């Protein structure tokens, strides 16, 4: 019984930083101004983005995450999200990284474009 409680507490303590990192961006303010990528493409609210293929070995996405109803990232997008188009709702910035938010996903724009997980236009 004591061993079970110790294991449970350990698991909870190790899982807290994981959840806090993904939800920290939900507290950042929305950015509605256009964003210019390193490729000189301009992405603005209302533009369409297309998810291409995930770069993980199982086909999942490395830089794209699914959102819950409160615009909080909950898990990496699976291969089932490939080839879907989404309309940009807003952007957020955390530690110098710009993220794009749509209805169902959030993506690290630069990393997703450079790894061919996301296409603008």
N, C-alpha and C positions, 0 to 999 in steps of 0.2 A: 504494500500500500504506500509506504513511504517512498519507494523507488518510483512508483507511478506518478506521484505528485511531483517529485523532483523532475522527472522527464517532462511532464506537462508544463511546469513553470519554465523550464529551459526552452521548450519549443515556443512558448508565448514570447519570451524575451528576445529570441532570435527572429521571430516573425514581425515584431513591432517596427524595426527600422525599415523593413521592406515595404510595409504599408505606408509608413510616414513619408518615404521618398516619393512614391507615386502620387500621393494625395497632396503633397506640398504645392504642386503647381495649381491646384484648384483654388488656392488662396490668393494667387497673383491676379492683378487686374487685367482686364481684357484690353487688347490693342486692336484698333480698327483701321489703322493707317496701313497702306500697302507696304509689302516687304520685298526687297530686291535680293535675290539669291546671289551666290558667288558666280553663277553662270550668267548673270545680268538679266535673268527673267524676273518680271514683276508679278507678284502674287497679291491679289487684293480680295477683300470680302466679296463674296458672290461668285468668284471664279470657280471653275470645276477642276478638281484634281483626280487623277486615276491611280488606283493602287495597281502595281504590276505584280510581280511574283516575289514572295518572301525569300530572304537569303539564308534562313536557317536550313539545316539538313532535312528537316521534316516539311519544308515548304512554308513554315510560319514566318512571321515578320519580326525583324530585329529592332526596327526603329518606329514601328506603328503599334499603337495599343488601342484596345477597345475602351469605350467610356461607359460609365453608368449614367443614370438619369440626372446626376448632379455634376456632370462634366468632370468626373474624376477617373483617371486611368485605372483600370482594374486588372487587365491581363494583356499579354502580347496578342496581336491579331493572328488568327490561324490562317492556314492556306485557303480556307473557304472564302476569305475576303478578297482574294486576288481578282483583278480585272474589274473592280467596282469603281464607279464614279461617285464623287461626293462634292457638295458645294461648301466652300470655305465660309465659316461663320465668324471666326475671329482668330486672333493670335495671342500668345502669351510668351513672356520671356522669363527664363530662370537660369541664373548663373551664366549669362551671356549666350544661351542657346534659345533659339526661337522655335516655338511649337505652333503648328497649325491645328485648329480644331474644326471638325465637321460635326454632323449630327451623331455619328456613331464612333468616330475614331479621333485620336490625337497622334501627331507624328512630329518627330524631330525633322524639320524641313530639310536642312542641309545634308544630314547623314542619310536620310531616306532617298534624296535625289541622287547623291553620289553613289549609293549602293544599288541604284535602279529599283528601289521598292516603290517609288512614287514618281509620277510624271505630271508636270503642269501642262494644262491645256488639253 
